[in-house]
């Protein structure tokens, strides 16, 4: 079996956003304040009731990456998160 490399190419999922918030100990209100996206929109996305616009997904990703999260993908399929290592 060939192990596939992780990439940063992909669209963040509700599971990744929820996991990133938990890792960082951020509430939905904290993320709402950081992104300007309403808590209700975050809640609906994480519960599968809403599919955000690409710009909203980008805002989630940017905010969480600034806080040290790296989103992991294999062939653009979301597979997890991790703490981002030091920049080289």
C-alpha positions as CSV (number, residue, x, y, z in Angstrom):
1,X,0.0,0.0,0.0
2,X,1.4,3.4,-1.0
3,X,0.9,6.1,1.6
4,X,-0.4,9.3,0.2
5,X,1.1,12.6,1.2
6,X,-0.9,15.2,3.0
7,X,-1.5,18.5,1.2
8,X,-3.1,21.8,2.1
9,X,-5.3,21.8,-1.0
10,X,-8.9,21.3,-0.2
11,X,-12.0,22.8,1.2
12,X,-12.4,22.8,5.0
13,X,-15.2,20.8,6.4
14,X,-17.5,21.3,9.4
15,X,-15.7,18.5,11.2
16,X,-12.4,20.2,10.7
17,X,-13.7,23.6,11.9
18,X,-15.3,22.0,14.9
19,X,-12.1,20.0,15.7
20,X,-9.9,23.1,15.3
21,X,-12.2,25.1,17.6
22,X,-11.9,22.3,20.2
23,X,-8.1,22.1,19.8
24,X,-7.8,25.8,20.3
25,X,-10.5,25.9,23.1
26,X,-12.5,28.4,21.0
27,X,-16.3,28.8,21.4
28,X,-18.5,29.5,18.4
29,X,-18.8,33.0,19.8
30,X,-15.0,33.3,19.8
31,X,-14.8,32.2,16.2
32,X,-17.7,34.5,15.2
33,X,-15.8,37.4,16.7
34,X,-12.6,36.4,14.9
35,X,-14.3,36.0,11.5
36,X,-17.3,38.4,11.5
37,X,-19.5,35.4,10.7
38,X,-22.5,35.0,13.0
39,X,-22.5,32.3,15.7
40,X,-25.8,31.0,14.2
41,X,-24.1,30.5,10.8
42,X,-21.2,28.7,12.5
43,X,-23.6,26.5,14.4
44,X,-25.7,25.7,11.4
45,X,-22.5,24.8,9.3
46,X,-21.1,22.6,12.1
47,X,-24.5,20.8,12.4
48,X,-24.8,20.2,8.7
49,X,-27.8,22.6,8.3
50,X,-26.0,25.1,6.1
51,X,-23.4,25.0,3.3
52,X,-21.4,28.2,3.5
53,X,-20.2,30.3,0.5
54,X,-16.6,29.8,-0.5
55,X,-15.7,33.1,1.0
56,X,-17.0,32.1,4.4
57,X,-15.1,28.8,4.2
58,X,-12.0,30.8,3.4
59,X,-12.6,33.1,6.3
60,X,-12.9,30.1,8.7
61,X,-9.7,28.6,7.4
62,X,-7.7,31.9,7.5
63,X,-8.8,32.6,11.0
64,X,-8.0,29.2,12.3
65,X,-4.7,29.0,10.5
66,X,-3.7,32.3,12.0
67,X,-4.2,30.7,15.4
68,X,-1.9,27.8,14.5
69,X,-4.1,25.1,12.9
70,X,-3.1,23.3,9.7
71,X,-5.8,21.6,7.7
72,X,-4.9,18.2,6.2
73,X,-6.1,16.8,2.9
74,X,-5.4,13.8,0.7
75,X,-6.3,14.4,-2.9
76,X,-8.4,17.4,-1.8
77,X,-10.4,15.2,0.6
78,X,-10.4,16.4,4.2
79,X,-8.6,14.0,6.5
80,X,-7.9,16.0,9.7
81,X,-6.1,18.9,11.4
82,X,-2.8,19.4,13.3
83,X,-0.9,22.1,15.0
84,X,1.1,24.0,12.4
85,X,4.9,23.7,12.8
86,X,7.3,26.7,12.8
87,X,7.6,28.4,9.5
88,X,10.8,27.7,7.5
